[in-house]
């Protein structure tokens, strides 16, 4: 046969399998790449096949071709095939390349062309594969459902247009290699289900913020102060609106001698030792002054022993010690409902809708589908039982509220990974977590008697406040709590009430709202 004669030693089952694999893989790479380019569809498994599986097939096939040919040649050379003898002299130990021989010349030309095609295809696949591993699709969707909570939060964050690798890897080959080695461990954990159901934070080997965050948020460009208005609504029948107008002392350039404000912390060298992994309990703080002097502050109520301090890891404070959730942000049901009212997506005219929704959202559900079912059934049922006129007249608003509450649940609750809005504390502020009060608690004292103060005005000033217990038009310069709690406002951390037992509203969960089942 002409084909068999032309193929020569490659006419064997191993080489033929290799040829079929290589040709099939090349065709699939071209077809899938064209489909992705034309359709614009980015799917993690499509990328894995196009840039990893098919190139692997191509390389495997190209390896099999010479392996099979060499095996047949050796068999013939040694007279291993039936009817073949005295081939030692006819077939030399190593191949000779005689381009004067038409057959050898054709094989050589085919080899050159095939090699060129192979190099082009594999190079393009390698480039596209590299870009694919740098994409948010690869980072967020490939290891589904492990990354679902973080990927969902990222999509709804201020950094939704910033790729994962820009913060988690950053520029440079060294960190790229570290990230890929770490990724192999994570891939093993996903394949064999050895990962924890709730991913632990903070990430110990995260690249320093000064090498990532400061590419965009560099210190010289910080604002001195920023006015911010916080909108809240009471969990009562009227969903009464509340508003706090606040000036936040962010601080100017922290590198200048008279720097102040919140960003003072990264203008100085501030070191701390934490007792716990989440860095909530910080009994030791050291500040290096401009003159090089170290001032140490210790928690006088619960200090570290000398042995604990010697063994403790001193961490240089950076952006992520406060901005620990700059992208993967989860919002409490309370915050989400407030945003729903402000945006007009939820009708504030529905009696008790905030309290009803928050109570339903905070109930434990085994699956996301169970949560959706409860929301869909219980909100309309509450109005049908307690406000039948509202149920009839505002049926459309109730249905819209149901969809919005389901959306809130989908963004902030992930039963499969045992993650909900307060699983990963956000250290910005101090409403739901200790935040600023980890250090600014009035308990950290230096040897000279200096105390890190627990003074709200260090970080912000209240410019005005609207609330049901504040007379209309009354000037407000200090925060007024919706309920008079006396000196506890200054003695107790906000988070001790607002996140007690995982409940968002103080007292919520101690008794179900009438008619809510």
N, C-alpha and C positions, 0 to 999 in steps of 0.2 A: 504493500500500500504506500502511496506517495506521502500521505500524512505521517505514517509511521516511520518512513525512511527519513523524512525531513526532521521529525522530532528526535530521532536517534535515541540516545540513552534516556531522554525524557519521556519515552513511551512506556510508562509504568504507572501503576495505580497511585503511588504516592505523589509523583510529579503531576499527574493529571488532576488529582484532588487539589493540589497546590495551585495549578493554573486556574481551575474553576473558582476556587476561593478568591484568588487575586482579582480575576476579571469581575466576579460578582461584587466584591467589595468596592472596586473602583467605580463600577456602575452605580452602586448604591450611594457612595459618597457624592458623586456628581449629581445624582437625582435628588437626594435629600437636601444638599446644599442649594440647589436651584429652587426647590420647593420653598425652603426657608427664606431665600432672598426674594422670591416673587410674592409669597403670601404674607411675609412679615411676621409669621407666627414664631414665637419663642416658647418652646416647651422643654423642660429639663431632660426628659427621657429621649426626645428627638435629638437633642444636643449630645447626650451620652452616646447614642448609636452612631451619629454622624461623625463625631470627632474622637471617639475612643474605641467603640466596638468595631466599626467597619475598618478603620486604619489598622487595628489589631489583626483583623481577618486578612487584610492585604499583606501585612508583613509576614504573618504566619504562612500564607499561601506562597509567597516568594521564597521563603526559607525551605518549604517542602519541595519545591521544584528541583534545586540543585542536590538536595539530600537524596531524593529518589533517583536522580540521574547518576550520582556518584555511587550509589549502592548497586545499580545495575552494571555500571562500568566495572566495578570491582569484581562482581560475580563473573562477568564475561572474561575479564583479564585473568582470573585464577582458574578458568575452566569449570566454574561451578554450575553452569547451565548444562543441561543434558545435550550431548552431541557436540559439545565444544571442548576441544583439547588443543594443547600447545599454543595457547594464545599469549603466553608470556612475552614472546618476541614481537607479535603483531600489535599489541596494545601496551604502550609504555606505562610506567608507574605513574607519571604525571602527564596531563594533557599537553599536546603541542598545538600552538595556534599558527596555522599556515594559511594566510589570507589569499594565497594563490589558488587554494582549493575552493571552488565555487560554493560547496556546502558549508565550509567553515566561514567563508565570507558572509554568506546569508545569515548564519547564526550570529556572527559578530555584529552585523548591522541591526538585527532584531534585538540583540542584547543592549546595544547603545540606545535604540529608540525606546525600548521598554524601561530602561533605567531612567531616561529623561522623563518619561511619563510618570514613573514611580516617584521620582524626586519632586516633580511639580505637585502631584496629588498629595503626597505626604506632607510637603512643606505647607501647602494651603490648609490642609487639615490641622497641622500643628499650630499654625497661626490662629486659625479660627477656634481651635481647641483651647489655646491660651486665653483668647478673648472670652470664650464661653466660661472658663473657670473663674474669670474676673467679673462675671455678670451677676446681677442680683437674682436672676432666675436660677442659676447654679447654686448660689448660697442659700436662697430662701425656699426653693420648691423641690429640690432634688431629694432632700432627706425628710420628706413628708411622712408622718405628721410631727416629727421632732422639732422642726423649725417653724411650725405653723404659728405659734404665739408670737415669736419675735418678728417673723416676716409680716404678719398681719399688723403688728404695732408699727413696724417701719413704714408700711404703706400709708399709714394715717398720721405720720409724724412730720415735723418741720423739715426733716432731712430726707424726705421721700425721693428726692431727685439726686441724692448722694449715694453712690454705690457702696455696698458693704465693705469692699476691699480698701476703699479710701480711708476708712477709720480702723478697720481690723487688721489691715496689712500695711498700707502706706507705701511710699516709694522705696525703691532699692531692692536688689536681688536677695540680700541676706534675709530680710523679713519675708520675702516671697517664698523662699525655700523653707523657712521655719513654718510658715502658714500651711504649705503643702504637706509637710511631714506631720504636722498636727492634724491636717485633714485626713490623712491616711488612718490615723488612730480613730478619728471620728467615724470614718467609713466602716471600719471594723466594728465599732460599737453599734452602729445602725444595723449592719448586716446580721450580727449575732445578738442583737437586743441586749447589750450589756450597759447601755446608757441609763442614767437615772431618770425616773419619770419626770422629775422637775429639774431642769438644768440649773446648776449652782452658779451664783454670782457673788462677788465680783470675779472677773476672769483674772487669774493671777499673772498670766503671761501676756496680758494685753500691752500693746506698744504704748510707750509714754505719750500722754496727750500733747506734750510740746512738739512731738514729731508728727502729729496728725491734725488735731484740732486747730493748732495755731497756724496751719497753712491758710485757713480762712479767717479765724478769729484771733488775729495777732494782737498782743497787748496794747500796742500804740494806738489802736483804733477803738478802744473801749469807750463807752459813753460815761460821762460823769454821773448823770442821773437819768432816770426814765420814769415817766408817769404811766401808771397802769391802773385800769379800772377793772375791778373784780365784780362780776354779776353773780348773785346768788338768789335763790328763791326758797321761801319757807316751806317746810313739809306740812302745810295746813290746807284747809279746804279751799282757800283762795289762791294758793301757791303765791303768797305775797312776795313781791320783788324786794330784793335787798341789793345795795351797791356800796362798794368801798372804793374811794378814790385815793390812790396811794402814790407817793414819790419814792422810788426805790433808789437807794444810794449805791449804784453799781460801781462807781469809782472811775477815775481817769487812768492815765498811763501808769501802771504799777511800777515802772522802772524809775520814776522820778522820786526825789527825796521826800516830798510831802504827800506821797500817795495815800489815799484813804478809800473808804467805801468797801464794798464786798470783795472786789478784786484785789484788795490789798494782800490777800492771802497768797496770791501767786507772784506778788512783787517781792515778797520776802521768802526766805528759806524756812518753811515751816515743816517740822517733822513730828510724827506722832506714832504711838504704839497702841494698837487695838487688841482687846482681849478676845473678841469674837471675829468670825470670818466675815460677817456682814459689816464690820467696822461701825457698829452702833455704840459699843462700850469703849470709850477712848479715855483711859485714866492718865495718860502721859502725853504732854505736848512740849515741844522745844522750838523756840524761835531764834533764828540767827539774825542779829541786828546788822545795820550797815557797817558798824565798827568791828564786826566779827564776834561780838560777845553773844554767848548762848544763854538765853533765859528759859528756864525749865518751869513748867506748870504741872502740878500733880493734883489729881482728884483727892481732896482732903478727907472725903467720906469713905472712899474705897480705893486707896492707893495701891500701886504695884509694889511687891517686895523687891529687894535689891536683886534677888536671883531671877525673878520674873522680868525685871527691866533688862538685865544682862542678856537674857535669852530672847527677849522680844525683838521683833523685826521692826526697825524704824523706817517708816515710809515717808518719802518726800511728798508733801501734799501737791496735787496737781488738779487740773480742771475736773477730772472724773470723780474726785472725792465729794464734790457737791453736785456736779452735772453728771451723775452716774446713770441717768436714763435720758440722754439727750436725743435719742432716736427711738428706742424701743419703749415707748411711753404707753402705759395703761392708765385709763381714767376711772375714777370711782363712779358708781351709778349716780351719786349725788351730782358730781361735776358734769357728767354726761347729760343728765336731765336739765341742768342749768343751761348748758350750751344748746340743748334742744329748744328751750323756751326762747333764748336770745335770738336764735336763728329763725324762729317761727315754724320749725318743723314739728313741734308739739304744741297743741292748743292749751294755753295756760288757763282757759276757761273751763277745763274739765276738772271738777272738784277732786281734790286729793290725788291727782294723777301722779305727782312727784312721789308722795309717800307710798302709794300703791305700787308704782313701778319699782322703786328702790327695794321694797320688801320682797317682791317677786324675784327680782334679780339676785338678791343676796341669799336666796334659798339654795341649798345644795342639790345639784342634779348629776346623775350618773353619766349622761351623755348630752351633747349639744342639742340633739333632737328633743330630748326630754325638756330642756329649757325652753325651746321654741314652742313646744306643745303647751307648757304651762302658761307662758306669756299670752299665747293666742287664745287660750280658754279663760284665764282668770281675770284679765282686764275687762273684757266685755261683760263677763258674769258679774263683776263687782258693780258696774253701773246698772245692769239690768235689775239687780236686787235692791240697790240702795238709792239709785237716781234713775228711775224708769223714764222720766221725761227727758233727761239728758241723753239716755241711751237711744231714745227715738230721734230726738232733734239733732244730735251730734254723732250720729252713727259713723259718718265719714271721718270725723276728727278722731273718734275712738279707734277706727281701723288704721288710720295713719299713725296714731300713737303706738299701736301694737307693732306695726312694721318698724318704727323708729326704736322701740325698746328691744325688739329682736336684733336690730343692727347693733345696738349698744352691747347686748349679750355676746354677739359674735365677735366683736372687737376686743372684749375684755375678759371673757371667760372661756377656758379651754379645758374641759373635764378630762380629755384623753391624756393630757400632760400634767394634770393636777395644778393648773395655773389659773389664777384669777387676778383681778385688778390690784390687790395688795400683796401678791406673792413676792414681787420684786419692789421693795421700797424705793421711793424717789427722794433723794436727800435735799432737793431744792425746797426751801421753805421749811415749815415745821407743823403743817396742819394734820397730816395723816401719819407722819413718821417724825422721829426726834430731829432729823435734819440739822439745822444750825445749833440746836440745843445739845448736840453731842459734845460740843466744846463750850459753847456759850450758855452754861448752866449755872454760873455763879459759884461753882464748887471747885474750879481749877485755880490753884493759888501758887505763886512763885515763892522762893525763899525770902525775897524782899518784901513780901506781903501784897504784891500786885495780884488782882483777881481778874480773870476773864469774865467780863460782865454779861449778865442776862438782861440786856437793855434793848428793847425793840427799836428805839430811835437810831441805833448804830446803823441798822440796815435800811430802815424805811420811816417815812413820816406819813401820818394819815392826814390827807387834805380835806376829806369830807366823807360822810357816811349817811346812807339812807336806809332806814330799818323801821319796823313796826313799833319799836319801843323808843324811837327818837322823834321828838316833836318836829314837824315839818319846818324847814328853814333854820333849825338850830345848828350853829357852827360846831363841828366836831374835829378835835385835833388829836384825840387818843381813841384807840379802838374801843367800841362798845359791844359787849357780848349780847347776843339776842335774849339771853336769860341772865338775870343778875346772879352771878356766882361768887361775888365778893372778891376777897384776896386770892381765891383759887385761880383767878385769871392770870396771876403773876407767879403763883407758887407751883401750879401744875402745868405740865406740857400739854399743848393742844391735842397731840396724838394720843395721850392717855385716855381721852374720852372719845375722840372722833374715830379711832380705829380699834377701840376695845372690842375684843371678840370678833373682829373682822367686820363689825357693823359700821356703816358710814355716818349715820345720824345718831347723836347721843340719845340713848334710850330706845332706839329702834331695835326691834327684834325681841324686846322683853314682853311684848304682847301684840298679837296680830291686830291689824286694823279691822274694825267691825265689818263683817260681811266678806272679808277676804279669806278664801280657803285655798 
